[in-house]
């Protein structure tokens, strides 16, 4: 592929995921990713700060989606209803990304440093959700508890979805995980 062809960022992401899957994250270099994409190392660094960013580059957009969705819900929406609606909206963003999500999950699971980074990302999402709930008037500890449940449901649903063949949408797994939360908390 020549450098003039469109979607350099997408080509770099695809090349990186292929190499991470074939060789492992640690054994893959930025130069190899760029060459596989038919681009230069310099072009890689125009799109990504480092090779981890291929896996984590959308984190701020995901945080914004959580915060904006929670903020935009009607006043009086209960915290858990807000969580459910937000997770439905977030799930829709993953509709066409199952194969990438599966590869990404496998790469992260195989590397301790990346697993740690994923946990930091999830913690940051929980903080964002808690702050958005507080701005909606949810008092503590309710805001933090609802936010942590939100992220736990998202994590469990996402792991189930990436383990699946992809015929079922992420939102179905989200609804199943939310129903399970209701079941286990009903015993309290």
ZASE-473653 format. One record per residue (C-alpha): x, z, y. Coordinates in Angstrom, 3 decimals. Each point is the difference from the previous one (the first is absolute). Example, Ala and Ser with C-alpha at 12.3 -4.5 7.8 and 13.67 -1.06 7.14 Angstrom:
// ZASE-473653
+----------+----------+----------+
!        X !        Z !        Y !
+----------+----------+----------+
!   12.300 !    7.800 !   -4.500 !
!    1.370 !   -0.660 !    3.440 !
+----------+----------+----------+
***
This chain:
// ZASE-473653
+----------+----------+----------+
!        X !        Z !        Y !
+----------+----------+----------+
!    0.000 !    0.000 !    0.000 !
!    1.274 !   -0.847 !    3.418 !
!    0.126 !    2.516 !    2.789 !
!   -2.605 !   -1.896 !    2.001 !
!   -2.774 !    0.666 !   -2.528 !
!   -2.669 !    2.474 !    1.095 !
!   -0.613 !    3.608 !   -1.060 !
!    3.581 !    1.206 !   -0.170 !
!   -1.192 !    3.619 !   -0.191 !
!   -2.290 !   -0.750 !   -2.944 !
!    2.700 !   -1.968 !   -1.787 !
!    2.457 !    2.852 !    0.499 !
!   -2.507 !    2.527 !   -1.355 !
!   -0.714 !   -2.170 !   -3.028 !
!    3.703 !   -0.550 !   -0.690 !
!    0.723 !    3.716 !    0.388 !
!   -2.784 !    0.999 !   -2.394 !
!    1.185 !   -2.535 !   -2.580 !
!    3.564 !    1.283 !    0.208 !
!   -1.016 !    3.670 !    0.012 !
!   -2.051 !   -0.661 !   -3.124 !
!    2.720 !   -2.029 !   -1.740 !
!    3.086 !    1.998 !    0.970 !
!   -1.205 !    3.269 !    1.461 !
!   -0.152 !    1.133 !    3.602 !
!    3.487 !    1.498 !    0.156 !
!    1.682 !   -3.031 !   -1.552 !
!   -1.609 !   -2.465 !    2.430 !
!    1.776 !   -0.891 !    3.240 !
!   -1.446 !   -1.305 !    3.239 !
!    2.158 !   -3.105 !   -0.346 !
!   -1.537 !   -0.723 !   -3.426 !
!   -3.508 !    0.436 !    1.388 !
!    0.702 !   -2.378 !    2.875 !
!    1.562 !   -2.614 !   -2.278 !
!   -2.926 !    0.187 !   -2.444 !
!   -2.370 !   -0.569 !    2.932 !
!    2.103 !   -2.925 !    1.230 !
!    0.908 !    1.857 !    3.189 !
!    2.969 !    1.766 !    1.528 !
!    0.839 !    3.683 !    0.001 !
!   -0.405 !   -0.084 !    3.767 !
!   -3.572 !   -1.237 !   -0.412 !
!   -0.676 !    2.860 !   -2.391 !
!    1.052 !    2.509 !    2.663 !
!   -2.253 !   -1.680 !    2.551 !
!   -2.944 !    0.949 !   -2.210 !
!    1.103 !    3.220 !   -1.708 !
!    2.278 !    2.860 !    1.051 !
!    1.244 !    0.392 !   -3.582 !
!   -1.032 !   -0.857 !   -3.537 !
!   -2.283 !    3.071 !   -0.280 !
!   -2.143 !   -1.346 !    2.830 !
!   -1.243 !   -2.765 !   -2.292 !
!   -1.758 !    2.804 !   -1.888 !
!   -0.955 !    2.225 !    2.947 !
!   -0.333 !   -2.378 !    2.928 !
!   -3.776 !    0.326 !    0.325 !
!   -0.092 !    3.796 !    0.223 !
!   -0.744 !    0.194 !    3.726 !
!   -2.821 !   -2.538 !   -0.294 !
!   -1.493 !    2.053 !   -2.833 !
!    0.228 !    3.169 !    2.127 !
!   -1.702 !   -1.801 !    2.872 !
!   -2.754 !   -1.206 !   -2.318 !
!   -0.656 !    3.556 !   -1.231 !
!   -0.030 !    1.411 !    3.554 !
!   -2.061 !   -2.806 !    1.548 !
!   -2.588 !    0.023 !   -2.783 !
!   -0.444 !    3.770 !    0.157 !
!   -0.223 !   -0.118 !    3.808 !
!   -2.593 !   -2.768 !   -0.062 !
!   -2.519 !    1.683 !   -2.289 !
!   -3.245 !    1.306 !    1.492 !
!   -0.014 !    3.553 !    1.348 !
!   -1.440 !    2.425 !   -2.500 !
!    1.466 !   -1.766 !   -3.046 !
!    1.101 !    2.747 !   -2.375 !
!    3.731 !    0.254 !   -0.704 !
!   -0.325 !   -1.153 !   -3.606 !
!   -2.369 !   -2.844 !    0.926 !
!    2.583 !   -1.039 !    2.608 !
!    2.695 !    0.111 !   -2.677 !
!   -2.093 !   -2.129 !   -2.364 !
!   -0.766 !   -2.622 !    2.639 !
!    3.615 !   -0.111 !    1.122 !
!    1.223 !   -0.495 !   -3.561 !
!   -2.488 !   -2.849 !   -0.472 !
!    1.327 !   -1.719 !    3.139 !
!    3.616 !    0.554 !   -1.064 !
!   -0.773 !   -1.326 !   -3.497 !
!   -1.250 !   -3.267 !    1.447 !
!    3.464 !   -0.618 !    1.470 !
!    1.421 !   -0.147 !   -3.532 !
!   -2.444 !   -2.565 !   -1.437 !
!    2.474 !   -2.854 !   -0.311 !
!    3.077 !    2.147 !   -0.603 !
!   -0.343 !    1.207 !   -3.582 !
!    3.024 !   -1.825 !   -1.435 !
!    2.225 !    1.116 !    2.886 !
!   -1.336 !    3.572 !   -0.272 !
!    0.753 !    0.071 !   -3.741 !
!    3.558 !   -1.215 !    0.522 !
!    0.536 !    2.362 !    2.918 !
!   -1.300 !    2.970 !   -1.987 !
!    2.270 !   -0.832 !   -2.950 !
!    3.068 !   -0.318 !    2.249 !
!   -0.731 !    3.279 !    1.776 !
!   -0.744 !    1.855 !   -3.230 !
!    3.368 !   -1.063 !   -1.432 !
!    2.035 !    1.398 !    2.912 !
!    0.191 !    3.680 !    1.051 !
!    0.924 !   -0.779 !    3.621 !
!   -2.957 !   -2.356 !    0.326 !
!   -2.379 !    2.515 !   -1.613 !
!    1.120 !    2.522 !    2.606 !
!   -0.587 !   -2.497 !    2.795 !
!   -3.474 !   -0.726 !   -1.384 !
!   -0.815 !    3.709 !    0.054 !
!    1.156 !    0.202 !    3.620 !
!   -2.277 !   -2.945 !    0.811 !
!   -2.963 !    1.706 !   -1.684 !
!    0.727 !    3.250 !    1.845 !
!    0.061 !   -1.900 !    3.261 !
!   -3.341 !   -1.632 !   -0.866 !
!   -1.475 !    3.441 !   -0.698 !
!    1.227 !    1.247 !    3.387 !
!   -1.509 !   -3.037 !    1.708 !
!   -3.326 !    0.511 !   -1.775 !
!   -0.035 !    3.733 !    0.806 !
!    0.650 !   -0.675 !    3.682 !
!   -2.746 !   -2.634 !    0.092 !
!   -2.408 !    2.471 !   -1.606 !
!    0.971 !    2.713 !    2.493 !
!   -0.687 !   -2.461 !    2.827 !
!   -3.457 !   -0.448 !   -1.523 !
!   -0.534 !    3.752 !    0.359 !
!    0.745 !    1.066 !   -3.574 !
!    1.488 !    3.497 !    0.122 !
!    2.955 !    1.223 !   -2.023 !
!    0.524 !    0.433 !   -2.854 !
!   -2.788 !   -2.516 !   -0.659 !
!    1.764 !   -2.899 !    1.704 !
!    3.219 !    0.513 !   -1.976 !
!   -1.852 !    0.540 !   -3.276 !
!   -2.123 !   -3.134 !    0.441 !
!    3.093 !   -2.011 !    0.952 !
!    1.930 !    1.194 !   -3.048 !
!   -2.969 !   -0.832 !   -2.235 !
!   -0.138 !   -3.422 !    1.653 !
!    3.619 !   -0.726 !   -0.827 !
!   -0.267 !    1.450 !   -3.513 !
!   -3.006 !   -2.223 !   -0.698 !
!    1.822 !   -3.011 !    1.442 !
!    3.107 !    0.722 !   -2.101 !
!   -1.921 !    0.482 !   -3.248 !
!   -2.184 !   -3.048 !    0.621 !
!    2.982 !   -2.143 !    0.979 !
!    1.929 !    0.977 !   -3.133 !
!   -3.014 !   -0.790 !   -2.197 !
!   -0.507 !   -3.307 !    1.759 !
!    3.643 !   -1.066 !   -0.328 !
!   -0.088 !    0.896 !   -3.703 !
!   -3.054 !   -2.229 !   -0.478 !
!   -0.043 !   -3.768 !   -0.554 !
!   -1.431 !   -0.435 !    3.504 !
!   -3.515 !   -1.184 !   -0.786 !
!   -1.486 !    3.091 !    1.645 !
!    0.388 !    0.686 !    3.702 !
!    1.855 !    3.052 !    1.270 !
!   -3.212 !    1.292 !    1.581 !
!   -1.514 !    0.524 !   -3.468 !
!    2.898 !    2.293 !   -0.918 !
!   -0.389 !    1.782 !    3.347 !
!   -3.683 !    0.696 !   -0.711 !
!    0.844 !    1.225 !   -3.505 !
!    2.673 !    2.364 !    1.349 !
!   -2.356 !    1.309 !    2.709 !
!   -2.673 !    0.614 !   -2.642 !
!    2.553 !    1.898 !   -2.082 !
!    0.881 !    2.168 !    3.024 !
!   -3.690 !    0.875 !    0.340 !
!   -0.170 !    0.841 !   -3.693 !
!    3.036 !    2.280 !   -0.022 !
!   -0.922 !    1.742 !    3.241 !
!   -3.557 !    0.629 !   -1.171 !
!    1.456 !    2.495 !   -2.482 !
!    1.483 !    2.115 !    2.811 !
+----------+----------+----------+
***
